[in-house]
Amino acid sequence: MLIGIDAHSLEKNRTGVGRVLFNLVKVWSADYRLPTTARFVLYFKDEIPADMPKAQNFEFKLLGVKSTAKFIHWDLARAAKKDKVDVLFCPGYVAPICYKGKIALTLHDIIYEAHPEWFHWQSWADKILLKWVSKKSAQKASVIFACSEHTKREIKKYFKVPDEKIVVAELAVDEELKNADSNANETQIKRLGILNKFAFFAGSIFDRRHLPEVIGAFSRLAEEKQDLQFLISGKDNTDKKNIDSLIDSANEDLKRKAILRVDFVGDSDLKLMYGACAFFIYLSDYEGFGLPPLEAMSLGAPVITSDLTSLKEVAGNAVLLVKNNSDEEEIYQAMKRMAEDNILREDLIRKGYEQEKKFSWEKCAKIVLEAMIKA
């Protein structure tokens, strides 16, 4: 059996889709329990990354295309047809629109369909084409992978595809993050402006993640806890909320740099911050899966997250849940409990380690491969 893979997301700086695919490819290239007849051909757009795992059942093909749309809808389709692949795996929301062969499609979430007002559109063309092509891709796919039961329900609701066509394959924490070379020490922490204990948030800042309410709640807590700071790691993609202005105003009122923000931290610093923070907070009205809370749990951080969508599903009983993300008082009370109740913190840390162990890339890769073979 020959499985074709749209591998352009593995090129250059990998975002979520690329990181997920890389972990699947690593398992498939190393797992000798795979069916002996399973072979893979990975199609790249304009470069083959140097870190791609090598295996006898893997072949890499460079199509030499600059345009992503042309690569997906023309060159990828032609190459897959020429190679007579049995299934074409498209891991990033869309598949070649005119391709007539069997397709396996991953939809990590469909927020652009369920809540277009929350989605961070790159352009008007993106707004029109992503929704249309994604829906058409889902309807023509032989199998669709969703990373949570929540996302499966959303796909059924908005794309009107049958239940049996959707397979849930839960994600896991990136092993590179777990293995990042980092030790919590005062020099590294102070480099980011952290003086003592701190709360932590990591992720792109969208309106649905309620950073204004979290900042407001933390400001109240910081008046009582003079040794507590809050580090926010993520680019501000909010709709005119201006997170930095809110931070500056809060710090001015508190008369100290209680709240800090950086656009991005690498894996080594991210591992450090997860492991050293007093607690991690990640609220959201909508997530397809929600990796940051799981990452935090895997590295020993007690977590506050939302009692909504996939977040509760992923976190289980290993977190402190907030029911109303817009309620600054509820957020404040949750943060206060985390800051003062060491027994609660230790209990959540223990439960977090156990919860994270339920997820693995080996399990995810096995589910995806078996479903593609069945298709």
Secondary structure, DSSP 4 states (H G I P E B T S, - for coil): -EEEEE-GGGSSS--HHHHHHHHHHHHHHH-TTS-TT-EEEEEESS---TTPPP-TTEEEEE---S-HHHIIIIIIHHHHHHHT-SEEEE-SS---TT--S-EEEEES--HHHH-TTTS--S-HHHHHHHHHHHHHHHHH-SEEEESSHHHHHHHHHHH---GGGEEE------HHHHT------HHHHHHTT--SEEEEEES-B-GGG-HHHHHHHHHHHHHH-TTEEEEEES-B-SSS--HHHHHHHHHHHHTS--EEEES---HHHHHHHHHH-SEEEE--S--SS-HHHHHHHHTT--EEEESSHHHHHHHTTSSEEES-TT-HHHHHHHHHHHHH-HHHHHHHHHHHHHHHTT--HHHHHHHHHHHHHH-
